[in-house]
Amino acid sequence: MSALKHTLLLDRNYMVLSIIDWKRAIKLVVKGKAEPINYYNMKIKSGTGGVGVPSILRLVIIIPWRAHMGRTRFSRKNIMLRDTYKCQYCGATLSRTSGTIDHIIPKSAGGITDYTNCVACCKKCNETKGNKTLEASGLKLLTKPKKPNIIMLYKNIIETAPEEWKNYIVGV
């Protein structure tokens, strides 16, 4: 089973919440927190024969509207997804383990930890910049950082999304 299979997660009203990996999708179904809308044409071997891999899930539990609307949780993973695993100073490709997060305005200079002040960075550029401002370090940003939405975070997945996702992700 490819680790690249993803599941589109919808709320009770069929609005897109997120894109999750297939393992989490199966756990949500087994726990009774979600119901499958569509399956991939594959099964995971289990003690009872096999478990279908959901392509689209709908939560059956209630999530308060404000809990998910317009919010993209700040995390290292989301910074890396937003910056497409590229150093925002030199453009080097980063792996899940080689990339670091850099504060554009250092925390010691009053910089905050949020999407507009943090970027994906290679270790070399992070060491070069250190605790300095961009001007003092001589580095320049390739792109201006901003808070991502679900489309920005999962652009690569959405571009190659299964056909059955199209009805749900249009206009997200």
N, C-alpha and C positions, 0 to 999 in steps of 0.2 A: 504494500500500500504506500503510495507516494505521500510524503509529508507535505506536499504542495496542494493537496485538496483543501478547499475552504468551504465554509458554509455561510450563507447569507442569513443573518439573524434578524427577525422581524418582531415588533411588539404585538400586542393583542389586536391592534387595529391595522396590521399589515404595513406599518411604517418601518423603514430600515433603521435598525439600531446599530449594527456592527457587522463585521465579517470576522468569523472565528475559525479556528482550526477544527478539523473533523473529529479529533479526540474530545474536545470540549463539547461539540455538538452531540456526540453520542452520550456523554455524561448527562447533559441536560434532558435528553429523551428518557434515559434510564431512570433518572430521578423524578420524572413526571413534571418537569418545569417547562417543557416545550414539546410541541407536536410537529412531526415532519410534514412539510408541504410537498416536497419533491425529494427523490433519492438519486444518487449517482448510480450508474449501472455496475456496481461492485459491492462486495460484502467483505466484512472483516471476520476472520475465523474466530469462533468462540466455542465454549463448551457445549452449547445447544445447537451448533451447526454454523450459523453465521448471522451477523448483524449488518443491516443496510447502512450505508453512509449517506446521511442527509445532505442534500444540496441546498435546501431552504428549510429553515425552522421558524416556527411562530411560537413565541412565549405564551404560555397559558397563565402565568402568574402576572399580577398587576405591578407595573412599574409606574411610579408617579411621573406625570408629564414633565415636570421640571427636572426630574432626575436625569433625563437623557437628552432633552431637546437643546440643541445648539451647544452642547458641551463636548469638548474633546479633552479627555483627561491628560494632564501633563505627565509624560513618562519618557524615559530614555528611548524605549522602543518607538514611541510616536515621533520623537525628534529624528531618529534614524530613518523612519519611514518617510517623514516629510522631506528630509534632505536626500532621499534616495540612496542612502549609504555612501554618500560622497562627502569628502572633507570640504567644508565651505570656504577654505582658504586656498588650498592647492588643487582641489579636484580629485585627489586620490580616492580610489575605491576602498571602502571599508568593509570589514567583515563584522559579524555580530560581536566578536570579541576584541577586534583591534581598534574599533572606533571609540572615541571619548566624546564627552560633551564639554564645550567651552562656553564660559560666560563672556559675552562680547565686552560688556562693562563689568570688570571684576567685582566680585562680591565685596571685596575690601574697599572698593570705591563707591559702594552703594548700589551696585548692580543687583537686580532681582532674578530669581529663578522662575522664568516663564518663557513662553514660546517666542517672544520678541527679543529676548536677550540671550538665548541659548542656541547653539548650532552644533551639528556633528563635525567632528574634527579628528584628524589623524594625530597620533602621539607626537610626531615630529613637530607639527605646527603648534600643538598645544604646549610643548616644551619651549618653542621659540617665543610664543606669546606670553606664556607664564602669567604673571599677575599684572601685566601691563595693558594699557589701552591699545586699540588698533593702531593709532597714530604712533605711539611710542614703540610698538613692536615692528612696524613697517608692513604689517599684513593687511590685506584687503579682502572683504567679503565678496564671494562670487554672486550671491543672491541675498536680498534683504529678508531676514526671517519674519514670518508672520504666523499667527495661530492657524493651524490647519483645520479643515473639515474632513468628513469621512471620504469624500472624493479625492482630496489631496493625499490622504494617508494610504488609501488603497487603490490608487490610480492604476498601477500595474496589474493588480488582480482584476479590477473592473474592466479594463480594456480587453481581457481575455476571458471574461465571465461566461458561464454557461448560458445558453439561450433562455432558459427558464427564469433567470435573474432579471432579464431586460424589463419585464413589466413592473418590477419593484424599484429598480435603480434609476429609472428615467426621472430626471428632475431632482434627484437627491442633491 
